[in-house]
Amino acid sequence: MSGKIIAGFIVIVSLIAGAAIYYLQVYAFYEEVTPIGTGDVMLTTMTTGLPEPIVYDDFRAINADSSPIRYRACFTTTLGLDALRTSYERYDRAEPRVAPHWFSCFDAVEIGRALETGAAHAFMGTSNIEYGIDRVVAVMPDGRGFVWHQINHCGEVVFDGRPAPEDCPPKEQGN
């Protein structure tokens, strides 16, 4: 009899732990980002190499302090892809990250397919927004835009514990 009680206790504790882990991963750490105004969506210009704000509307974003790559945002813009391609730096290795299902405006699968087929284009938002992390912006032909953080080549090396390649900025102490 005591074996059944112990087994039942283990099952109940496992279910509670599983539910808690799911909640923590999908809901607990994310917060809605309050738009700051003109600087919410920025692209790096080809001429200066610096990020500048673009025209956008309907901005929504989420972020979490638990990881630098949890940032996701959605927006719309009236700027056409041709104008964006001639003025802003492209981002060739764009890989959209999956967002929690409740942040429904960001569909990583749809964005990824559009990038693969060339329908959407990815641009450098801000390089090294945190060391080793780039902010990537993708824009669809219909004006929908998406933003996420992605580990860059410096981060891939340094986060593995190896020395930074020569073309990477120095990593500040404490980061």
Secondary structure, 3 states (H helix, E strand, C coil): CHHHHHHHHHHHHHHHHHHHHHHHHHHHCCEECCCCCCCCCEEEECCCCCEEECCCEEEEEEECCCCCCCCEEEEECCCCHHHHHHHECECCCCCCCCCCCCCCCCCHHHHHHHHHHCCCEEEEEEEEEECCEEEEEEECCCCEEEEEEEECHHHHHHCCCCCCCCCCCCCCCCC
